[in-house]
Amino acid sequence: MKEKEMHGKDEKLSNPHIFDYNIVLIGFMGAGKSTVASYMHKTFSMEIIEMDQVIVEQQGMSIPEIFEKHGEEYFRNLETQLLIDLQERKNVIISCGGGVALRERNVREMKKNGRVVLLTASPETILERVKDCDDRPLLNGAKNVEHITKLMDARRPKYEAAADIIIATDGKSASEICREIVGKLQEA
């Protein structure tokens, strides 16, 4: 995504409280959830809840440490509880970790508090975006297009089933993606 457009206000989109519901961003790691959430925060003055960040703060350890010490199931249970806790909030952008939408229970909880937006990108784009990150437990030791493609293919049906709308992020600026989200949400 082109970062240059992230810092200025987009006058045509700048309308605080445009949504009377939450926007729940889902998608594979590196699809652009955090970047889009940041742009929407600046444009609409909406609070961002980065689920992974909240869990890290609550647990006092990194995601890889949580996986190592307690296992993936424990981490997934923390995600479910956070989605339940967030149902009391409105006009919030919830940026989900890549695995949140894989649980049917989580999808039900997401739909209770917002519209689910699936952000997608090609495996090549994902690799380019995450190649320098060391906090992706599912990619450790396997940062290549083949492995990413395999993981994405396995997750795609659940992501698509959870989504109210789907937005491809390849080659688009945060502003372009935001405009597309707003347009599709207003049509829905």
Residue, then its C-alpha position, 0 to 999 in steps of 0.5 A: m500500500k502506498e503510505k503517502e496517503m495515510h497522513g492527510k485527511d481525505e475530505k470526501l471521507s472525513n465524516p466522524h461517526i459515519f458508522d453506527y456499528n463497528i467495522v471488523l477487519i479480517g484477513f490473512m497476516g499482511a493483508g493490510k488490516s493494521t494499515v487500513a485501520s490506522y487510515m480509517h482511525k485518522t479519517f473517521s476519528m474511530e477508535i482502533i482495537e488491534m486484537d493482537q496488541v490488546i491480548v499481548e498487553q493483557q497477557g504481558m507477553s508476546i504472541p509467540e510467547i503465548f503460543e509457546k507457554h500456553g498453546e494455540e487453543y489458549f490464544r484462540n480462547l482469548e480472541t473469542q473472549l475479547l470479541i465478546d467484550l467488544q460487543e458493548r462498543k460501537n463505532v470502533i475498528i476492530s483489527c483481528g489477528g489472521g486466525v480469528a475468523l477460523r472459529e465459527r464462534n468468533v464469526r458469530e461474535m463478530k457479526k453481533n458487533g459489526r460488519v465484517v470486512l475481508l481484506t485480501a492480497s496475493p501470496e507474493t504481496i503477503l510475503e513482501r509485507v511480512k518478510d522482515c517480521d519475526d512475530r508471525p508464529l505460523l510463518n517461522g522457518a517458512k517465509n515463502v510463497e508456497h507456504i503462504t499460498k498453502l495457508m491462505d488456500a486452507r483459510r480462504p473458505k472460512y474467511e469468505a464465509a465470515a465476510d460481509i464484504i471483500i476488498a483486494t488490497d494489492g497495489k492500492s493505497a490506504s485511501e483507495i481501500c477505505r473508499e472501497i470499504v465505505g462504498k460497499l458498506q453503504e451499498a449493503 
